[in-house]
Amino acid sequence: MINENLHLICGKNLWRNFHIGEGLVPIIKGIDFILDKGDSISIMGDSGSGKSTLLNLLSGLDCPDKGQLFWKGELVSNSSANLLSRKRRRFIGFIFQSFHLISDLTVFENLYLAAKIGVISSLDSEKNLKIKVEKALSLVRLEEFSKCSVLSLSGGEKQRVAIARALINDPSVIFADEPTGNLDDRASEEIMQLLLSLVTENLKSLVLVTHNVKFSRYTNSVLNLKDGIFNA
């Protein structure tokens, strides 16, 4: 019996169906999921196995058709979109394969915008937000790129900015969906080593979606998703 109050994230009997043609097809089929503080978990599986769908459910970006999702013991699967969005800003940081940086802004401006969106207190003055940005840039060793357009960066440098953005509001959990998918082998290795070290040093939990068996072994545990369920 899973006790949702003991875990950072707890999913119970999660189902997600999609309309394909005239039929209703289950993509996630009754999954239970647990993430504790300090955990790092890799989710692996073939294309179409439901990895990104599961990540969307666990992060509250999508709602389960059946089942319950808890964050820090609080039921969130029935929450409104606005409430979930507010809670998510300080609870989860996201890193994606395609970076999702704003191309006509500088590195600093991309991070400042993320910090500004995450504001929940009047104590977060402009000065404090700038300090947060500078700290985030220092974490990923990109201080000298602060005023650069993101268009001038390499793929690896863009992903460093994305990692800084994910950490800037001090979330409890980092969700990384194929974060090295657009990088060459050397840059992929550097980004994974940086991500894992920052997660460990800053006491974060990590959920990593990856096709790379080598990278999955860097995490504490590996879950293999096939046909919407976890295989032993």
C-alpha positions in Angstrom: 0.0 0.0 0.0 1.5 3.3 -1.1 1.4 6.1 1.4 1.4 9.3 -0.6 2.3 11.5 2.4 5.8 9.9 2.5 6.9 10.9 -1.1 7.8 14.0 -3.1 5.7 12.7 -6.0 3.3 9.9 -5.9 1.1 8.6 -8.7 -1.5 6.0 -8.1 -3.1 3.9 -10.8 -2.5 6.6 -13.5 -4.4 6.1 -16.8 -4.3 8.3 -19.9 -6.3 7.7 -23.1 -6.2 9.3 -26.4 -8.6 9.4 -29.3 -7.0 7.8 -32.3 -9.3 7.7 -35.3 -12.7 6.8 -34.0 -11.3 4.7 -31.1 -10.1 5.4 -27.6 -6.5 4.1 -27.0 -4.9 3.8 -23.6 -1.3 5.2 -23.6 -0.6 5.0 -19.9 -2.2 1.9 -18.2 -2.6 2.0 -14.5 0.9 3.1 -13.5 2.1 3.6 -9.9 5.0 6.0 -9.5 7.1 7.2 -6.6 9.8 9.9 -6.4 11.5 10.7 -3.1 13.7 13.6 -2.1 17.2 13.1 -3.5 16.1 10.3 -5.9 17.1 10.3 -9.6 15.1 8.0 -11.9 15.5 7.3 -15.6 12.5 6.4 -17.7 13.3 4.4 -20.8 11.3 3.0 -23.6 10.8 2.9 -27.4 9.2 5.8 -29.2 5.5 5.7 -28.6 5.8 3.8 -25.3 4.3 6.7 -23.4 7.4 8.3 -21.8 6.5 11.9 -22.6 2.9 11.3 -21.8 3.8 10.0 -18.4 6.1 13.0 -17.7 3.3 15.3 -18.6 1.0 13.5 -16.1 3.6 13.6 -13.3 4.3 17.2 -13.9 0.6 18.2 -14.0 0.9 19.5 -17.6 -1.7 16.8 -18.5 -4.5 15.3 -16.4 -5.0 11.5 -15.9 -8.3 10.0 -17.1 -8.2 7.8 -14.0 -6.0 7.7 -10.9 -4.5 10.2 -8.4 -1.4 12.4 -8.4 0.1 13.8 -5.2 2.9 16.4 -4.7 4.3 16.4 -1.2 1.2 14.5 0.0 -1.2 16.9 -1.5 -3.7 15.7 -4.1 -3.2 17.8 -7.3 -4.7 15.7 -10.0 -8.1 17.3 -9.4 -6.7 20.9 -9.2 -7.6 23.7 -11.6 -5.1 24.6 -14.4 -4.3 27.9 -12.7 -3.7 26.4 -9.3 -1.5 23.7 -10.8 0.5 26.3 -12.7 1.2 28.3 -9.6 2.3 25.2 -7.6 4.5 24.0 -10.5 6.5 27.2 -10.8 8.3 26.4 -7.5 8.1 22.7 -7.4 9.3 21.5 -10.9 12.0 22.7 -13.3 11.9 21.5 -16.9 14.6 20.7 -19.4 13.6 19.8 -22.9 15.3 18.3 -26.0 14.6 21.4 -28.1 15.8 24.0 -25.5 12.7 26.3 -25.8 14.7 29.5 -25.4 13.4 32.8 -26.7 15.6 33.5 -29.7 15.4 37.3 -29.7 16.4 37.6 -26.1 19.9 37.5 -24.6 21.0 34.7 -22.2 20.4 37.0 -19.2 17.0 38.1 -20.5 15.9 34.4 -20.9 16.8 33.6 -17.4 15.4 36.9 -15.9 12.1 36.2 -17.6 12.0 32.7 -16.0 12.9 34.2 -12.6 10.2 36.9 -13.0 7.5 34.3 -13.9 8.4 32.4 -10.8 7.9 35.3 -8.4 5.5 34.6 -5.6 6.7 37.1 -3.0 7.1 40.8 -2.9 10.6 40.1 -1.5 11.7 39.1 -5.0 12.8 42.6 -6.0 14.5 43.3 -9.3 17.8 43.3 -7.6 17.1 39.8 -6.1 16.0 38.5 -9.5 19.3 39.7 -11.0 21.2 38.0 -8.3 19.3 34.7 -9.0 20.2 35.0 -12.7 23.9 35.6 -11.9 23.9 32.7 -9.6 22.3 30.4 -12.2 24.8 31.5 -14.8 27.6 30.7 -12.4 26.2 27.2 -11.8 26.4 26.4 -15.5 29.7 28.3 -16.1 28.2 30.8 -18.6 28.9 34.1 -16.8 30.7 35.5 -19.8 27.8 34.8 -22.1 25.2 36.8 -20.2 24.8 39.5 -22.8 25.0 37.2 -25.8 22.0 36.4 -28.0 21.0 32.8 -27.6 21.2 32.5 -31.4 25.0 32.8 -31.1 25.3 29.8 -28.8 26.2 26.2 -29.6 23.8 23.4 -28.8 25.6 22.5 -25.6 25.7 26.2 -24.5 21.9 26.5 -25.2 21.2 23.4 -23.0 23.3 24.9 -20.2 21.1 28.0 -20.3 18.1 25.6 -20.2 19.5 23.9 -17.2 20.1 27.3 -15.5 16.5 28.2 -16.3 15.2 24.9 -14.7 17.1 25.6 -11.5 16.5 29.3 -11.2 13.4 29.2 -9.0 14.9 26.5 -6.7 12.5 23.7 -7.5 12.4 20.4 -5.6 12.3 18.3 -8.8 13.9 18.5 -12.3 12.1 16.9 -15.2 14.5 16.3 -18.2 12.9 15.0 -21.4 15.6 13.7 -23.7 17.9 16.7 -22.7 20.8 15.5 -25.0 18.6 14.5 -28.0 19.9 17.5 -30.1 23.5 17.3 -29.1 26.6 15.5 -30.4 28.2 12.8 -28.3 30.8 15.0 -26.6 28.3 17.8 -25.7 25.8 15.1 -24.6 28.3 13.7 -22.1 29.2 17.1 -20.8 25.6 18.1 -20.3 24.7 14.9 -18.5 27.7 15.2 -16.2 26.7 18.8 -15.5 23.1 18.0 -14.9 23.8 15.1 -12.5 26.3 17.1 -10.5 24.0 20.1 -10.1 21.1 17.8 -9.1 23.3 16.2 -6.4 25.0 19.4 -5.2 21.7 21.3 -5.0 19.8 18.4 -3.3 17.3 18.1 -6.2 15.3 15.1 -7.4 15.5 14.1 -11.0 13.2 12.4 -13.5 15.1 11.7 -16.7 13.5 10.5 -20.0 16.2 9.1 -22.2 17.0 6.5 -24.9 20.6 6.4 -23.9 21.4 3.3 -21.8 24.7 4.7 -20.6 23.1 7.9 -19.3 20.3 6.0 -17.6 22.9 4.2 -15.5 23.9 7.6 -14.0 20.6 7.7 -12.1 19.7 5.8 -8.9 17.1 3.6 -10.7 15.7 2.8 -14.2 12.1 2.2 -15.1 11.4 0.6 -18.5 8.1 1.7 -20.1 6.5 -0.6 -22.7 3.0 -0.4 -24.0 2.0 2.0 -21.2 3.2 -0.1 -18.2 6.5 -0.5 -16.4 8.3 -3.8 -17.2 10.5 -5.5 -14.6 
